Every structure is written in C-alpha cells, then in structure tokens.
Amino acid sequence: MALLMGVSATAWAQQTSLRDASVQAQQEQAALQDKIDAADDETRELLTRLRDARREASRLERYNDELARRNQAQQALIEKRREAIDQLSVTREALPGQLRDMVSQLRTLIKADLPFLREERLARVDSLDAMLDDSEMSAGDKLDRVLSAWRTELDYGREMDAWQGPLVGDDDRQVDYLRVGRIGLYYATPDGRAGGVWRADAEEWQSLEGDALDELRKGLRIARDQRAPALLDLPVSVAVETQSAGEANSPANNEESS
C-alpha cells in the first residue's frame, strides 16, 4: 500500500509538472505570437511610411524639376534685362531725335495725302512738335503720344467715313464728304444733285455724273449706317498700279474704279 501510494504521488507530481510546463509553454507561445503580431503591425506601418516617403520624394523631385526650369527662364529674362539696361543709355540718347523724325515724317505724310481733315491732322502734328519741347514730360509719355498719332493716321487707311465741311478749294460751299480709306475722297452737295472725286495727280476735283453720282449717294448712306454695306463702283482718287506676273517688265496699268 505504501509502495502504491508512493508511486501515485510520484505520478501526480510528474503530471502536475507536465501540466505546468504545458501551461508555461502555451504562455510563452502566446507571448511569442503577440511579439510576431506586433512585429507585423510595425512592419506594415513601416511599409506604409516607406510608400508615403517615396511618393513625397517623387513629388518633391517633380517640383524641383519645375523650379529648375523656372530658374532657367528667370535667368534668361534677367540676362535680357541686363542687356537692355546696358543699351538704355544709348536708347535715351537716340530717342529724342527719333521722335522728331517720326513727327516730321507724319507731317510729310499728311501733306502728301488726300486733303481730308487736313487742318485737324496738321494741328495734331503741331501739338506733337510743342510736346517734344516740353522738358517736364517723360520720354515714355512723348513716345506714347507720337505712336498714338501714327495709329490714328494709319487707321484712316482702313476706314470709310462721311462728314460735312467746307469744300476744299471753295470754303463758301458746304458739302457732304465721303472717304474710302486713302484711295478715294468724294463730295456731294447737300441736295445730292452734284458731286465730285478728288484727283490727287491734278490736285483738283473732277465732277461725277449719272451712275457715278448714284454710287456716291449710296456710299454716303453706307458710311452713315443708313443701308447695308455693298460694293461701290467709283473712280479712285489715287492711281493704283497693278502688274501681272507676265508683265514684270512692262509699265503698270492704272485702276480707274473701285
């Protein structure tokens, strides 16, 4: 009996020891699994941070490339401005003479042009001459005024206009004028029964009759927005030279109507 009790106690002790060892092993395995899970979470977090860092690095690289291109463009602009500054003194010295040449050329153009609004246009040039002598006005403002006057004159060549005024060569007669660009200047009496075209070569008026006078009245209505635009069959004031490809060495022909 004593022997059996001793064996039973030994077996119980061994069983208890095995159970304790199993529990400890399970606890150690659970702790290890927790470490593995924690390591996996950390690894996933590190991978996420790595991907974010790569995206940020790619964005910064593109931004740096864009900045590099902008810096190159700015550098080129700085170089151009530096060159302009180097030439500024030369430009300032040359500008007054160039402005006077432009005003002189404008006066020559007006005197050689059709005699429409001539007093008004020459008065504008006189104003420019006086402006150039104004020491208080900046060179930039003077340039703007001269260029504005030139633009006004150039616009005359693209416009069709009608107005009333004294007849050139006979200030006692008030007439209706029609201007077609710089190629045609015409007048009609207020009753529309008489009219003429300015001939630049002869510097005088040539009377218009019949169909030409009808076309002149039509042109006046068009210029006054009293009828729709249409082609006009009128003699021109300035001879327009035309030359075909096969007549390169022959005298040019003069157009008589437009």
Summary of the structure (lengths in Angstrom):
residues: 258
radius of gyration: 48.2
end to end distance: 147.4
largest distance: 163.8
contacts: 603
relative contact order: 0.05
helix: 62%
strand: 18%
